[in-house]
Amino acid sequence: MYTRRKSKEVKIGNTVIGGSNPIAVQSMLNTPAHDADACVEQALRLEKAGCEIIRTAVPDTDCVKTVYKLKENLKIPVVADIHFDYKIALECAEAGADKIRINPGNIGSDDRVKLVADKCRQKNIPIRIGVNSGSLEKDILKKYGSPTAAALAESAMYHAGLLEKFDFDNIVISLKSSDVFRSYEAYSIISEKCNYPLHIGITEAGTERMGIIKSSAGLGALLISGIGDTIRISLTADPEKEIDAAYDLLKALNLRTRGIKFISCPTCGRTKIDLIKIASQAEERLKNCDKDITVAVMGCIVNGPGEAKEADIGIAGGDGNGLIFKKGEILRKVPEDRLIDELVYEIENTNFDE
């Protein structure tokens, strides 16, 4: 039985993560950080695609102008990703960043940590601590001998402790590795050590195909275990692909609804229609449909109204033709070349809430 980890709520701009709030989908801009116009253009595309939290790299103070411009043009929260320089964090807070991603242990003295904590508290800006296998402190790495899951968790708690020392607990944590098992174990450990919301992801997951597979394996296991409050599927690809993949994963686990959920059979020797082509056409024709329904695309009568009877609507192939069915009840037989048109017509003209 699915039971979600009880995490505290953290407000990021107009979005709240943690608690019982929906698992938020986010991505990161890959346009040059100094090119504010290009960053805004890509961010608007991602917002339209369904991105709920957007992150931008801020490698130097000149890039703070990009944060200003993103805030002027976007409705979704903007996260400023900063490494080492506490002054950039302070400037991004002034620029209106909705969250700061920085590791307190990497910015120097306690005085600097306090300055960032105080500024973020003043403006009600959360801080995300982001630990990965390549960022571990030397003493922790020496203690564990390698970037183990326990080492990642200890590093995250160390950084959180630096903020807590200054009464700052508006924190989000991420522990990322390119190794699926290590990531899963690290998040499992940290989930028992604190109640901060967790940003989950597999870092350096790879190109679109392999990145989606690795992310689905690791993040799917975490989500099934009730772990995860916001998610990014990191791909060496167009960031819009990350958004689609994240929603597809959440839909597959019934954790978010976003339009149609498709089920289709893998085909076999009984199939007498071009099911692979038809299934792809169905997904393409209905990709913008926002109805929360399940659509079945099945190859034959055996796998049609029977096995897919819980689908809201579907098609099942015959010999050059097919059946349209709703909730397992056959509506009519139509020629193969009309199956998609008839399916789309029924979906567009049916109130599935009745």
Secondary structure in CASP SS format (residue, H / E / C, confidence):
PFRMAT SS
TARGET T0000
AUTHOR 0000-0000-0000
METHOD secondary structure of the structure
MODEL  1
M C 1.00
Y C 1.00
T C 1.00
R C 1.00
R C 1.00
K C 1.00
S C 1.00
K C 1.00
E C 1.00
V E 1.00
K E 1.00
I E 1.00
G C 1.00
N C 1.00
T E 1.00
V E 1.00
I E 1.00
G C 1.00
G C 1.00
S C 1.00
N C 1.00
P C 1.00
I C 1.00
A E 1.00
V E 1.00
Q E 1.00
S E 1.00
M E 1.00
L C 1.00
N C 1.00
T C 1.00
P C 1.00
A C 1.00
H C 1.00
D C 1.00
A H 1.00
D H 1.00
A H 1.00
C H 1.00
V H 1.00
E H 1.00
Q H 1.00
A H 1.00
L H 1.00
R H 1.00
L H 1.00
E H 1.00
K H 1.00
A H 1.00
G C 1.00
C C 1.00
E C 1.00
I E 1.00
I E 1.00
R E 1.00
T E 1.00
A E 1.00
V C 1.00
P C 1.00
D C 1.00
T H 1.00
D H 1.00
C H 1.00
V H 1.00
K H 1.00
T H 1.00
V H 1.00
Y H 1.00
K H 1.00
L H 1.00
K H 1.00
E H 1.00
N H 1.00
L C 1.00
K C 1.00
I C 1.00
P C 1.00
V E 1.00
V E 1.00
A E 1.00
D E 1.00
I C 1.00
H C 1.00
F C 1.00
D C 1.00
Y H 1.00
K H 1.00
I H 1.00
A H 1.00
L H 1.00
E H 1.00
C H 1.00
A H 1.00
E H 1.00
A C 1.00
G C 1.00
A C 1.00
D C 1.00
K E 1.00
I E 1.00
R E 1.00
I C 1.00
N C 1.00
P H 1.00
G H 1.00
N H 1.00
I C 1.00
G C 1.00
S C 1.00
D H 1.00
D H 1.00
R H 1.00
V H 1.00
K H 1.00
L H 1.00
V H 1.00
A H 1.00
D H 1.00
K H 1.00
C H 1.00
R H 1.00
Q H 1.00
K C 1.00
N C 1.00
I C 1.00
P C 1.00
I E 1.00
R E 1.00
I E 1.00
G E 1.00
V E 1.00
N E 1.00
S C 1.00
G C 1.00
S C 1.00
L C 1.00
E C 1.00
K H 1.00
D H 1.00
I H 1.00
L H 1.00
K H 1.00
K H 1.00
Y H 1.00
G C 1.00
S C 1.00
P C 1.00
T C 1.00
A H 1.00
A H 1.00
A H 1.00
L H 1.00
A H 1.00
E H 1.00
S H 1.00
A H 1.00
M H 1.00
Y H 1.00
H H 1.00
A H 1.00
G H 1.00
L H 1.00
L H 1.00
E H 1.00
K C 1.00
F C 1.00
D C 1.00
F C 1.00
D C 1.00
N C 1.00
I E 1.00
V E 1.00
I E 1.00
S E 1.00
L E 1.00
K E 1.00
S C 1.00
S C 1.00
D C 1.00
V H 1.00
F H 1.00
R H 1.00
S H 1.00
Y H 1.00
E H 1.00
A H 1.00
Y H 1.00
S H 1.00
I H 1.00
I H 1.00
S H 1.00
E H 1.00
K H 1.00
C C 1.00
N C 1.00
Y C 1.00
P C 1.00
L E 1.00
H E 1.00
I E 1.00
G C 1.00
I C 1.00
T C 1.00
E C 1.00
A C 1.00
G C 1.00
T E 1.00
E H 1.00
R H 1.00
M H 1.00
G H 1.00
I H 1.00
I H 1.00
K H 1.00
S H 1.00
S H 1.00
A H 1.00
G H 1.00
L H 1.00
G H 1.00
A H 1.00
L H 1.00
L H 1.00
I H 1.00
S C 1.00
G C 1.00
I C 1.00
G C 1.00
D C 1.00
T E 1.00
I E 1.00
R C 1.00
I C 1.00
S C 1.00
L C 1.00
T E 1.00
A C 1.00
D C 1.00
P H 1.00
E H 1.00
K H 1.00
E H 1.00
I H 1.00
D H 1.00
A H 1.00
A H 1.00
Y H 1.00
D H 1.00
L H 1.00
L H 1.00
K H 1.00
A H 1.00
L C 1.00
N C 1.00
L C 1.00
R C 1.00
T C 1.00
R C 1.00
G C 1.00
I C 1.00
K E 1.00
F E 1.00
I E 1.00
S E 1.00
C C 1.00
P C 1.00
T C 1.00
C C 1.00
G C 1.00
R C 1.00
T C 1.00
K C 1.00
I C 1.00
D C 1.00
L H 1.00
I H 1.00
K H 1.00
I H 1.00
A H 1.00
S H 1.00
Q H 1.00
A H 1.00
E H 1.00
E H 1.00
R H 1.00
L C 1.00
K C 1.00
N C 1.00
C C 1.00
D C 1.00
K C 1.00
D C 1.00
I C 1.00
T E 1.00
V E 1.00
A E 1.00
V E 1.00
M E 1.00
G C 1.00
C C 1.00
I C 1.00
V H 1.00
N H 1.00
G H 1.00
P H 1.00
G H 1.00
E C 1.00
A C 1.00
K C 1.00
E C 1.00
A C 1.00
D C 1.00
I E 1.00
G E 1.00
I E 1.00
A E 1.00
G E 1.00
G C 1.00
D C 1.00
G C 1.00
N E 1.00
G E 1.00
L E 1.00
I E 1.00
F E 1.00
K E 1.00
K C 1.00
G C 1.00
E E 1.00
I E 1.00
L E 1.00
R E 1.00
K E 1.00
V E 1.00
P E 1.00
E H 1.00
D H 1.00
R H 1.00
L H 1.00
I H 1.00
D H 1.00
E H 1.00
L H 1.00
V H 1.00
Y H 1.00
E H 1.00
I H 1.00
E H 1.00
N C 1.00
T C 1.00
N C 1.00
F C 1.00
D C 1.00
E C 1.00
END
